[in-house]
Amino acid sequence: MDSTSSDRRRWIALGLLATAQFVVVLDASIVNVALPSIGRALHFTQDSLSWVVNAYVLTFGGFLLLGGRLADLLGRRRVFIAGLIVFAGASLAGGLAQSEAWLIAARAVQGLGAAILSPAALSIVTNTFKEGAERNRALGVWGAVAGSGGAAGVLLGGILTDSLGWEWVLYVNFPIGILAAFLAPRLIDESRAEGERRAFDVAGAVTVTAGLSLLVYALVDAQNAGWGSLQTVGLLGVSVALLAAFTAIELRSAAPLVPFRIFRSRTLTGANVSGLLVGASLFSMFFFISLYMQQVLGYGPLKAGVSYLPLAGTIIVSAGVASQLVTRFGFKPVLLTGFVFIAAGLIWFGQVSWNGSFAADILGPSLLAAVGLGLSFVSVTIAAVGGVAEREAGLASGLINTAQQIGGALGLAVLASIANSRTSDIMASGAHGPTALKQALTQGFHSAFLTGAGFAVLGFVLALVLIRRRDSRAHVETAAAEAAA
């Protein structure tokens, strides 16, 4: 195969990998708009309806680290294809669901498939494109597609639910997943960690997966159970104990699931902390914007979805620009700039009016936040996988994915609690009627957005301290050397 054909094949493979990641991110939000229809069709109770979303998030966040290490040890292409098949099969089963338990179980298996394929896909990208400008361009495409998935999910969910029915928000994944699994062997070369011991750390896998799953469960259900409840406190305690046990096991294991030597890189550690705070500050933004548009401004599902188009388009453009900026200036200044835009956008969102409009209250701050998401998502991913040995690419990919998902779950749990508490306090003070409710909801959203901005400011400070400027400059020098060659 000549070099031109080989190069074309690699970029087509990137399109396939990015599409798979797009569907994974999309599926965390696509069902949100369909929830009322699902509830009516399958006779969900109001309390259990949230588990259509939570079941997916739970297994996705809990199994990411295991999925990344499996990709290194068993073969990245093989694990990617296995994840696609599990994801596609669970999507079909979910669309065919006839009961509450059936759909929740299918969504949990969907999350498992996503946790297997997502870190495998990112590690294939990092191994297919060499570090420097080429990988930055590839991760710019990856960030544009993945970063816009959350916004696109709301839009696509509204269109499919209105036109074809709620089942199609799940059916749509089946042909995409099967086609991707068919094309993967024709476009992607197999790779795995050479020279690594093939022994599998079962004890480490069980403790970290159980610990992360319980952590996510405690966070996503804290709003229902209460932060001070026995359930939340008990689950968080058990989660911490399991993760402590995992740490002890890894320190003694000859072939650990997570070799802790990877954290000797201060930049990698800083990138993962930053990824967690990007998730905490931004992922819940989509949730609160959707509630504001529908509960306060009175938008229908489809109008709310269409309102996300400027945000999704800006993420795509800013992610493409981010890859070029990282090549020229390094990942640290681009990430710090991203945090500034995120904080500014969320502070602006913190001023929304109860009788506002799309143009006055949503468009401007959503564009600022979208620029921040594109800049930060791409730069933090490049920082997290840059300079990592090929044999640990899956592990590094699993770590940054896990950090972002745990951050998203933590951020949504904390911010939803703050928003609901503020709204309840206002309503308890004697306010009555539809207008008073809209005003109380808006005050709750103010508190949530401003707290999210605080997470972004903390992310800026920690990225400034933890991520080495030397590593960022070295990345620029590598890209320049590659361009010269």
N, C-alpha and C positions, 0 to 999 in steps of 0.2 A: 504493500500500500504506500503511495507516494505521500510526501509531507502535506500537500494541500488537502488530499482526501482525508488524511489522518486528523488534520486540524479541523476540517469541517465536521468530521464525526464527533470530535470532542465537544464542539459547541452545540451540536444537535443533542448530544447526551446531556449537556447542561440544561437544555430546554426541558428534556424529559425529567431530570432530577428536580428542577425548580417547579415544574407543574405538579409533581408528587407532593412537594412541600407546601405548595399553594393550597392543595386540597386538604392537607392535614390542618393548616391554620384556619382555612375556610370553615372546616367542620366544627370548630369550637364555637363559631358564631352563627352559622347558617340556620341552625334550628331555633335560635332565639325568636325570630319573627313568627315561626310556625308553632310555637308553644301553645297558644290558645286553641288552634285547630287540633293539635295532637291531644290536648286535654279533653276536648269535647268528643273526639273520635274514640279514644281508648278509656274514657271515664277516669282520668287521673284526678286525685285530690289535689288541692292547691299546694299542699306541703310537698307532695311527692313529685310534682311537675318539674321542679328545679333539678331533680336528679337525671332528667334527660340530658342536661348540660353537665352536671357534676360527675356523672358516671364516666363520661369521656375524659374530663379533665383529671379525674382521680387516677385512672390507669395510665394515662399519657404521662403525667408528672411522675408517677411512682416507678415506671419501668424504663424511663429514658436512659438512665445511667447504665442499667443492665443491657439495654439495646445497643448502646455505643460500644461497650466492651465486647459483646458478642460479635459485632461487625469486625472488630480487630482480630479476634481469635478464629472465627469460623469462615470468614470471607465476606467482604463488604457487599459485593454484588449479590451473593447468595442470600444474605440477611435482608438486603433491600427488597429483593423479589419476594421473599417469605412474608415480609411486612406488608407489601402491596396486596398479596393474596388474602392475608388475614383481614386487612382493612376493607378490601372490596367485598369479601364474603359477608363480613359483619354488616356492611352498609346494606346489602341486599336483604339480609335477615331482618334488619331494622325496618326497612320499608314494608316488609311483609308482616310486621308485628301485629298481633291480634289482642295483646293485653299489655298492661302496664309493666309487669315483670319482664316480659319478652323484650320490649323495647329497651328498657334500662340495661338488661344483660347484653343486648346487641351493641349498645353504645359503649359499654365497658370494654367489650372485645375490640370494637373500633379503636378505642384509645390505646389498647395494647398493640394493635397493628401499627398505629401511628408512632408509638414509642420505639418500635423495632425499626421502621423504615426511615424515620426522620434523621437520627444521628448517622445512620449508615449513608444516607444520601449526602449529608454535609461532608462526611469524611471522604467520600468518593470525589466530591468537588475539590477538596484540598489536595488530594493525591493526583488528580488529573491535571491540575493547573499549577505550575511551579510558582513558588513564593515570589511576590513582586507585583509589577503592573498587570501581568496576565491574570494572576489569581484575584487581584483587586477588581478587575473588570468582571470576572466570573462571579465574585461575591456581590458585586453591585447588581448584577442580574438577579442573583439569589435573593438579595435583600429587597429589591423592588417587588418581586413576585410574592415573596413570603410576607413582607411588611404590609402589602395591600390586601392580603387575604382576609383579615378581620373585617375591614370595611366592605369588601366585595361580598362577604358572607351575608351581611345584612341585606344588601341589595338583591343578590341572587335568591336568598331565602324568601324575600317578599314577592319577587316575580314568580317563582315556582309555586309557592303556596297559593297565590291568587289565581294562577292560570291552570295548574295541573293537580294541585293537592299537596298536602304536607308530606306524603310518602316520597315525593320526588326530590325533596331536599336530601334524602338518603340514597334513592335509586341512582341519582346522577353520578355518584362515586364509583358505581360498579363498572361501567364500561371504561371509564378513565383508568381505574386500577388494573383491570385485566389487560387493557391495551399496553399500559406502561410495563407490566410484568412480561408481556410478550416481546416488547421491543428491547428491554434492558440487556439480554444476552447478546444482542446484535450491535449494541452501541457502547456498552461498558465492559472494560476488562476487569477480570477478577483481581483482587488484591487482599492481602491479609498481613498481619504482623509477623515478619520473618524472624526466626530465632527466638521467639517467645515460647515459654513452656505451655504446652497445650492442656495442662491440667486446669480444671475449672474450679474456681473458688465458690463452692456451693453455699457455704456458711455466710460468706460475705454477700453473695447475691441475695440470699433470703433476708438477711438483716437489713440491708440498705433498701431493698424494694419494699419491704414491710414498713420500715421507718419512714420512707418518703411518702408512701401511700397513706399511712395514718396521719402524717403531717398535713398533706393536702386535704384529706377528709376533715380533719379538725378545723382547718381554715375555712373551707367552703361551707361547712355546716355550722360555723360559729354564730352566724347571724340568726339561725333558727333556734339553736340550743342555748345561746347566750355565752358571752365571753367568760363569765365567772362560773358557768355551770360545771357540774361534776363531769359531764361528758367531755366538754372542751378541755378542761384542765387535765383530766385523766388521760385523754388521747394524746395531748401534747407531751405529757410526762412519759407515756409509753414510747412515743416517737423518739424523744430525746434519748431514752434508755437504749432503744434499738440502734440508733445512730452511733451512740457511744460504744455499744458492743461491736458494731461494724468497724469502728476505728481500731479497737483493740485487736480484732481478728485480722485486719489488714496489716497491722504492724508486725504480726507474728507469721503471716502467711508467706510461703516461699514463692507462690504465684498469685499475688493479690489481684482482686478484681479492679481495684483502683490503687496503682502504685503511688504512694504519697510523694514520691520524689518529683512528680509533675508540678506540685505546688511550690517547689523551690523557686520557680519563676514568679517573681513578684508581679510582673506584667500580666501573666495568665491569671493569677489570683485576683488582681485588680480588675481585669476584664470580666471575670465571673461575678464579682461583687457589683460592678457597674451594670451588667446584664440583669441581675436581680432587681436593681433599682429602676432600670428602664421599664421592666415588666410591672413593678409595683406602681410606678407613676402613670404609665400610659395604657396598659392593657384594659384597665377598668374604665378608661375614658370613653370607649365605644359603648359600654354598658350605660353610663350616665347620660351620654348624649342621646342615646335611643330613648331612655326614659323621659328626658326633658322634652324631646320632640313630640312624643306620643301622649304623655301624661299632662304636660303643661301647655304646649302649643297646639295639641289636638291633631297631630298628623296621623294618617293611616300608615299601615306597615309599608306599603309600596312607596309612598311619598317620603317616608323616613329613610328608606333604602336608597332612593334616588338622591337624597340630600347628602349622601356619603360620597358621591362621585368626585367632587372637587378634592376631598381629602385623599381618596384612593389615588387619583391622578397625580397629586402633589407628592405622595410617598414614592411613586414610581420614578418621577423625575428626580427627586432629591436623592434617592438611593443611587441612581446612575451617576449623578454629580459627585456623591460622596466617594465612590470608588476612585474617581480621578483626583479628588482632593487628598485622599489618603496616599495615593501614589506620589503626589507632589509635596505634601506637608507632613505626612505621617499620621498614624491613627489617633494619637493622643489629642492634638489640637482639634481634630474633626469631631471626636467624641465629646470633648468639652463644649464645643460650639453647639452640638446636638442637645446637650443637657440645658444650655441657655435657652434655646428655642422651645424645648419642652416646657421648661418652667414658665417662660413668658406666655405660651399658649394656654397653659392651665390657669395662670393668674388671670388672664383675660376671660377664660371660661368662668372663673369665679365671680364674674360681674353680671352673669346672664339675668335677664329680666323676666318676671312672671307673665308679662304681656308683650314679650319681645317678638322678634321675627328671625327668619333664617339669615337675611342679609346683615342685620344689625348684631345678632348674638351668636351665630354659629359659624358663618363663613370665615371671618377673619381669624378667630382663634384656632379653628380647625386647620387652616392652612399653615399657621405657625407651628402647631403641634405636629403636623404631617412632615414639615421640613425637619423638625427635630427627630422624629421617628426614623426617617430615611437616613439622616446623618449618623445617628447613634447606633441603629441596628447594624448597618454595614461596618462601621468602624470597630464596634465592640466584637463582632464576629471575627474580623480580620485579626484583632489583637488576641482573641482567645485561641485561635488555631495557628497563628504565626509562630514560627520557630519551634513548633512541636515536632518531635521525631515521627517519622512515617508510621512506625509501629504503634503509636499512641494517638493517631488521628481520630479514630472512633471514640476513644475515651474523651479527648478534648471536645469533640462535637457533642457528645452526650452531656458533658459538664455544662457547656454554655446553654444548651437547650433546657437542661434541668434548672439552672439558675433563673432563666427567663420565666419558665412555667411556675416555679415556686414563688417568684416575685409577683407574677400575675395573680396567683391564688391569694397570696398574702395581701397584696394591694387591694383587691376587690373585697376581701373579708373586712379589712380595717376600714376602708372608705365607705362601704355600704353600711357598716355599723355606725360610723360617724354621721352619715347623711340621715339615716333612719332615726337616730337619737335626736338630732337637731329638729327634724320634722315633727316627731312625737312631742317634744318639749313645747313647740309653738302651738300645736293643736291642743295640748293639755292646758294651755294658758287661757283657753276659752274661745279660741277662734272657731268659727263655724261657716259652712257654706262652701260652694265650689271655688269661689275666688280665694277664700282663706286657705283652702287646701292647696291650690296652685302656688300661692305665696309661700306656704310652709314647705312644700316640696322644693321650690326654688332655693329657699334658704338652706335646706339640706344639701342640695347640689353644690351650692357655694362652698360649704364647709368641706365637702369631698374633694372638689377640684383644687382648693387651696392647700389641702393636706397633700394631695398628689404633687403639687408644685414643690412642697417641702421635701418630698422624696427625691425629686429631680435635683434640687439644690444639694441635698446630701450626696447624691450620686456624683455631682460635679466635684465636690470637695474630696471624696474618696478616690475618684479617678485621678484627680490632680496629685494626690499624695502617693497612691499605690502604683500607678502605671509609670514605668521608667521612661523618661524622655530619651534616654540613650537607645532603648529598644525601638522607639518610634522613629528616631533618626536613622537607625540601622536599616529599618524597613525601607525608608526613602532611598538610601544608598544602594540597597539590593535592587530596587526597582530601576534606579538610574543605570546601574551596571547592566541590567537585563536589556534596557532600551539601547544602550551603547553597543552591546553585543549583537 
